């Protein structure tokens, strides 16, 4: 019974991910470009296509560190692209910044440094993994 629930849960998550990828992300990208929302945009190059992709994310900025929740886990293209290329460009508050040294970290490490409100939100949604990057250029 438990394996059956896991299968249903994974199918449900995948369907939400696809809905977001093809519908919600387009709206969120528009909102993020205005620079007045909690969303940022990560720009990365496709591993196989070489094409430039932009993905909206809910990033937290702590000094020169950026922490991004991996709401759908580690098996998403934008994350694999960033890990392969060793970083990405991030649009936040009307500016593009370069972030490098990507590393997937466990929630216990991310939650220690996240602001209280963001920590509460991500704990509620049981996000287990996060992407951590270091800001290389641009100011925050």
C-alpha positions in Angstrom: 0.0 0.0 0.0 2.8 2.4 0.9 4.5 1.9 -2.5 1.2 2.5 -4.2 0.9 5.8 -2.4 4.5 6.8 -3.4 3.7 6.1 -7.0 0.6 8.2 -6.9 2.5 11.0 -5.1 5.2 11.0 -7.7 2.7 11.1 -10.6 0.9 14.0 -8.9 4.1 15.9 -8.4 5.1 15.3 -12.1 1.8 16.6 -13.3 2.1 19.7 -11.2 5.7 20.2 -12.5 4.5 19.9 -16.1 1.6 22.3 -15.6 4.0 24.8 -14.0 6.6 24.3 -16.8 4.2 25.0 -19.6 1.8 27.5 -18.1 2.6 29.0 -14.7 6.3 29.5 -15.4 5.4 31.8 -18.4 3.3 34.0 -16.1 5.9 33.9 -13.3 8.7 34.9 -15.7 6.8 38.1 -16.7 6.3 39.0 -13.0 9.9 38.3 -12.2 11.1 40.6 -15.0 9.3 43.5 -13.4 11.7 43.2 -10.5 9.1 43.6 -7.8 8.3 40.1 -6.8 9.8 37.3 -4.7 10.8 35.5 -7.9 14.2 35.5 -9.6 15.1 34.1 -13.0 17.9 31.6 -13.5 19.4 31.7 -17.1 21.3 28.6 -18.0 22.5 26.8 -21.2 20.9 23.5 -22.2 23.3 20.6 -21.9 22.3 19.0 -25.2 20.8 21.8 -27.2 23.1 24.7 -26.3 20.0 26.8 -26.1 19.5 29.5 -23.5 16.7 28.7 -21.0 15.2 30.9 -18.3 13.4 29.5 -15.3 11.6 31.3 -12.5 12.7 30.4 -9.0 12.1 31.5 -5.4 15.7 32.3 -4.5 16.9 33.6 -1.1 19.9 35.9 -1.0 22.1 35.7 2.1 25.2 37.9 1.7 27.0 36.5 -1.3 25.1 33.2 -1.2 22.0 32.3 -3.1 19.8 29.4 -1.9 17.1 28.0 -4.2 14.6 25.3 -3.1 14.5 22.2 -5.3 10.7 21.8 -5.0 10.6 19.0 -7.6 13.8 17.3 -6.5 17.1 17.0 -8.3 15.8 15.5 -11.5 15.0 18.8 -13.3 16.7 20.1 -16.4 17.5 23.6 -15.2 19.4 22.2 -12.2 21.3 19.7 -14.3 22.2 22.5 -16.8 23.5 24.7 -13.9 25.5 21.9 -12.4 27.1 21.0 -15.8 28.0 24.5 -16.7 29.2 25.4 -13.1 26.8 28.3 -12.6 24.2 30.5 -14.1 23.1 34.1 -14.5 20.4 35.2 -12.1 18.0 38.1 -12.6 16.9 39.8 -9.4 15.7 43.3 -8.6 16.3 44.6 -12.2 19.8 43.3 -12.6 21.7 40.2 -13.9 24.3 38.7 -11.6 26.6 35.7 -12.2 26.5 32.9 -9.7 28.9 30.0 -9.6 30.1 27.0 -7.6 26.7 25.3 -7.6 26.1 22.7 -4.9 23.1 20.7 -3.9 22.6 20.7 -0.2 20.3 19.1 2.3 17.4 21.0 3.9 19.1 20.9 7.3 22.0 23.0 6.0 19.8 25.4 4.0 17.2 26.0 6.7 20.0 27.1 9.1 20.8 30.1 6.9 17.4 31.0 5.4 15.4 33.9 6.7 12.7 32.9 9.2 9.6 33.4 6.9 11.2 31.5 4.0 12.3 28.7 6.4 8.8 28.3 7.7 7.3 28.2 4.2 9.8 25.7 2.8 9.5 23.5 5.9 5.7 23.4 5.5 6.2 22.2 1.9 8.8 19.6 3.0 11.5 20.7 0.5 14.4 18.3 1.1 17.1 19.6 -1.2 18.3 23.1 -2.2 20.7 24.6 -4.7 23.4 26.8 -3.2 25.4 29.2 -5.4 28.0 31.9 -4.8 27.5 35.4 -6.3 30.5 36.2 -8.4 29.6 39.6 -10.0 27.0 42.2 -9.5 25.8 43.6 -6.2 22.9 42.8 -4.1 
